[in-house]
């Protein structure tokens, strides 16, 4: 057993230096300050009591420090996973009830189990089937749904729904009940946060702060909004004005929580847990890879599954909610100079201290402030220019992206992601089932062959070189037969057909039968079939089949060799 | 509107010669004689009254002559589609009841609608997703299930079930009730048919018959078994001995039948109708293509969908059952010298005459005789050597084939086919998600580049040529990033990386982002990314993207050009 693979902590802990300790400690303090409001806010978004967000930011961070391969990834509750948690639990129980909270625990445990098992079985590649356009469309649409879902907290009204249509409908009908003090607090926080994103950094720089410090300080601005609005709420007794506060939070560290073992609940949440796991993993790995590349480090996606899986198990068993590697917190951690995963462990200590000592103050925090921090945070997720970019590059990718966005907005997050994946796989199969092919000729003065329609090339009568630009497999085997027979019926003089195969990465059993059929039909028509540039792995397979025995022509290493042999022209050299 | 496309009859009817009329008429007589017992038998297999098989062999043949593109395909009830019909209708009603018969009519109409719509929308390519190994495994397993299901008629006992386990179990428990006269009739017919398959043709040749005539006469042997056993049953009043006969058949031509319009039945049969349509289409097209190729003719798969679709509509509206192009009858039609689809129309007339005048005689036909003809017919479908052949060539294809066979045998035909398709698509995606790649070098004295591990090639320090053997798309985009970064981390001296792209048939939006990332990371590492042998269609897409602007290196038409430019070696010529 490879301990270093399964315990990446063994790779860095033995060389952990004093300098690194200092860097990690500084980063941890900054991330802790940023994480407190974020954790509370995302718990709220998931329909959970605010302290659950804190619980989910203690044990998971410590565990990830042991099992994770990214030096700087910071795990915890994130916006999209919280939205998916809320959507998954909505049919199960009323938000905030004990059954609902137990459901969140179970989701974290199930997600943890799934990720860990996938990691041990090295199934990380499955996440690749979430294409860039689908994941980007999904995150944009989720951002829009999340922002809309928080408006009710800003206006202090009741509303519900897990897709844009329901949310907006419910919001409009409740708008008459707007609570003005809530709107003032929430709107004020929102304006401050928007302002600080845009103007605080230049201001701080002007005041003489180093650019990096200014940057980090700007990113922790939410804590300022939290402190000020909490003080205002306490001083003015805003709860008596109808402003909803976070309210009494159990103080003390989380205790061991046993997840439900009810099979019906497990099967009800299985699909949701899988989607939360895969989406969270993709988000986490792309953040981790981006940060690792900046410092010439590497992350191991399969081990990341184990890191995230164990972190989720830790979250569930300590009364938390599904967690994953978050973008904004990881960037802050990175920019603040974290050098090893120990920074995450120190952050866990910071959050634990907050849970122990700050809960009386948190009780006075207006929910509208948290809603404002969420809206500002998810605004960065919405990437509309990506739509235009994808549209320009590929209609196919755009189609999958648009389907994901539309279904996420009008139906549900789960329908959106499933439709996106199914559509992108379907479109890929469709594309490969009708491959591009080209008759090629010799580029004069070289040994290189290109498409006769695009390049000025030499041809040879009676010998046709056909390049097929796809692996030959069941979906296009019959298409190949039709292409070749069409070509042959158009050229009655043909004596030799060379199938140029540099793009053929695979010939499966169906395609082999089609090649046999082509060979036989060409033979009947008095022509020979040849192959050229067959790749090593493909050739290995063909050896030992009857096809090679039956083949009317030869197999040439290069197309130029075939050209020389079949046209009887002297070699250049 | 292209009339000739949608009405292939316009292509041959205007030139229909007297010679062709004669050939077609002779073929029609022979096929009619063969088709009568076959039609009755397959209706029985589908759990329908025997005359339904005759109804399904009149109008469909006439319609296919107008809309079909194969000159020699003969449509009608076939073994596999009949088994699938029985499996589809079993949950709906008791076999033979009016609801059951109405269900068969509806299946034919739905299948007809689906095929016609697919034809008009040119969706024939969808059938390609049934790979050769899956369809071959499916037909083998269906043949076994069909043969087993007919044993009850041979033994004259009751039994039921739509998979091998149920059928054999039910058969064993009923064996004590075997009816001896039935077994004698059925066993006798079976022995005669097996004998005639093996020895009748040599015998006839010895007696001086021309080989082709001997062949055709041998294939119509079932009619002899039918005539003899019918006479025996009538002469000995075998029905009084417990031998089950076909019984009273309504005489006269089929009349117009209105299918059920109950939405619940439609939705219940939708999946079955689709599977029957697709499997029937695949079977039909492969038979049609094989026969067409022998005479240098072509068939148009999309128009074939319309031909089969309208034939099924005709079958349904005239009280029939799902039909498709059958292998054995088409081969007989072809061998008997049919030259145009008119032969099918003449056959329809022959079957209509039989329906009008032979029904009193058919009433005395023992069911055991029909069971014997089915068993002998499906024995040719079972192709066990194909399993070994597929196993040797490709474990992946074999896996999909085996799953299809096992599920068809132990569960149901529908589960078998669905599992086979899903598994073959899944395995294909898995293979493309982990593409083969190779560092390549120059084959000395040529301009050709091959794998350094397989060939003795020239290399150049600091410049690496990496050939990726797959289209770059979402499923392998991240894999590409990992491959390249692994390579770079192993070669610290590297200054230039050339991605050799002859096998890259597609770069989707996800892969484009990965290439951007690779380019950027190489730049950070002080190296340049180049591309070579990018194909026309791929290059067209890349033009206009930011990737080409950001690209650190160049794009070379051929890998040899890149070699010359980057290694500063003189050209050969």
Interface residues (C-beta under 8 A of the other chain):
Chain A: X125 X128 X129 X130 X131 X132 X133 X134 X289 X293 X294 X296 X298 X301 X390 X392 X393 X394 X396 X397 X424 X425 X428 X429 X430 X431 X432 X433 X434 X435 X436 X438 X443 X445 X446 X447 X448 X450 X451 X454 X469 X470 X471 X473 X474 X475 X476 X477 X478 X479 X481 X485 X489 X502 X503 X504 X505 X506 X508 X509 X510 X512 X513 X517 X521 X524 X525 X533 X535 X536 X537 X541 X544 X545 X557 X558 X560 X572 X573
Chain B: X125 X128 X129 X130 X131 X132 X133 X134 X285 X289 X293 X296 X298 X301 X390 X392 X393 X394 X396 X397 X424 X425 X428 X429 X430 X431 X432 X433 X434 X435 X436 X438 X443 X445 X446 X447 X448 X450 X451 X454 X469 X470 X471 X473 X474 X475 X476 X477 X478 X479 X481 X485 X489 X502 X503 X504 X505 X506 X508 X509 X510 X512 X513 X517 X521 X524 X525 X533 X535 X536 X537 X541 X544 X545 X557 X558 X560 X572 X573
